[in-house]
Amino acid sequence: MRETDSAGTLATDAAGRRITLPRMVTIVGVAAVLALAADVFLPLAVAMLITFALSPLVSVLRRRGLSKTLSVILSVTLAFLLIGAFSLVVALQVGQLAQNLPEFQANILAKLNSLKESGQGGGLIARVTDMVVAINAEIGRALPAEAGAASGPMPVEVVERSNALQMLQNIVGPLLSPIAMTGLVVVVVIFMLLERDQLRDRFIRLAGSQDIHRMTEVLEDAGSRVANYLLIQLLVNLIYAVPIGIGLWLIGVPNALLWGVLTLVLRFVPYVGSVLAAAFPLFLAFAVSPDWSAVLWTLALFGTVETVTSNLVEPWVYGSRTGLSPLAIIVAAIFWTFLWGPLGLVLSTPLTVCLVVLGRHLPQFEMFDILFGDEPVLHPHMRLYQRLLAGDATEATFAAEEALEDEDLAAWYQATALPALLKAQDDRDRGVLTREQELRLAATAQEMVANLTALAAEEAQAEAGEDADAPPSGKGLRVACVGGRWDADAVSAAMLAQVTGITGAEVRSHGADVLAPARLVDLHPEALDCLVLCFLDPSPSRASLLHVQRIKRLAPKMRVGVVIWQLPPDLRKTPDAALMPPPATREKLAEVEEIGADFVSTTMEEAVAAILKRAEPRRIDAPRKRAALKPRRRAADAA
């Protein structure tokens, strides 16, 4: 009953991850509402982001003994004073830059003319300059001609006089919207911080009070990830922007303070922020410098700071990840920018982090974690199974070699390769694999095993070097590993043979075709010490298991074992793995022992240990069994 419930739960979870048409319609509808009601949701999103950032500061002030109201007011005042000071610096620097634009324009034209006269740039600058001059000349000649040829009345422009009130409206009107939005954000942030506990309780009650433990994890995970992201990103941006500002000032680029501050902000934009921050100073360095030295120094400055920050500062500072994949950050930036413009670009990463956290803890949102999360969405054995089905032995080998840097061959076969083959067995039993897919999978897996021969030899040399005085544990043993029924069984036999060969034993692997009565002699059983039948089927038929008796009668001095591969315990709970009920396992193992096998195993480690065990084979007392059958036959004849 427990296994049935587990399977039902796994099936329900798997169904919950599917992207259905109603879910897609819901997502599109929510996105449309967010875009149409941007004036409502954008201030709330900005306020939520600032609330996440200020929550740790409020908590620190509360621990210092300040009241909640005073802590919130101090935190909000400090935050918006910093934002106001930043805006003032930007406005002053932009005004100063606007005054110097005519001088910069003259320098640019002079530099272009000098490039044209010197012939540098392969003639490209000259052609561009000539084209611009020609267009301006044609426009200048065309305008007077059209004016002289016109026979109609001259156009008259009516200029209305405006009073002081209208002028004030024209000046103040465009400023009202951002000022109103800023004030609204300030008020919302204050109340969110004041009612943080009540908002948390309301969210838990809305989501379901029966899952308080899960909702607590969601809130703590989302809050910590967003707050850590903002604070750590701010620290990294400061480390990046301060050298940029000082370096631009030393180089002589105008308004170095402005570019340092803008670099601090633009670095919040994923990936393209550093490029945008470097574009304006490079243009100014080109405009103000009579030669190319300022441009080269500016380019070297940004390149050096970016290299140091990306390779040293960020790996050291980022103690916790955002939980987003690199591609998800780019896609999220495009999506939120499309919805909410530049502010959406800044908010894209924190908002997507919240969605991923919801998906990590709530089944209803799990597809966001699958689409945007940075954790693998498929188990390694499922990725390997997919590559084997696709016939990609190269990528399967690369994945194996990467994993074998941290674990030995037997462990990887047991944890990844054999579960992939067991998944293939499960699909074969369900009838979803075609014969072509079966052959391709088996051939690709055999190629992968063959590609790992060199790594197996290196592992054997390493084990021999660790204990050079003692001979290898399998030295002198002659073993054959045989696939029980189909091609994938032969692959598992090849894996077992390769691992056993590391111990120094002489091992060969074969397919199930050698089990035919006419071909058993091809195994040369008289020259073997042990033969192992390998089955991926969790319940091999009795006819397949009776090969044990036939082989033992043919070679009574040879040990014969059976391996019925099983998944590791941690994989039996996953929805993408084949499950085998424990009662059926015990019954099948007991049947194998009753048939007369010398040993029966379910894992790679157990199988290798049983092969290396130098014991006498079990005897099958065939005459006594036939004698026991005679009374039954006589009774049947009498009846």
PyMOL commands that set and color helices and strands:
alter all, ss='L'
color gray80, all
select helices_A, chain A and resi 2-16+21-36+38-63+68-99+101-118+124-149+164-194+196-207+209-251+256-266+273-288+293-317+326-361+363-372+380-390+393-403+409-429+435-451+453-466+487-501+512-515+520-523+525-527+542-545+547-554+582-595+604-612+622-638
alter helices_A, ss='H'
color red, helices_A
select strands_A, chain A and resi 478-483+506-510+530-535+559-564+599-601
alter strands_A, ss='S'
color yellow, strands_A
deselect
rebuild
show_as cartoon
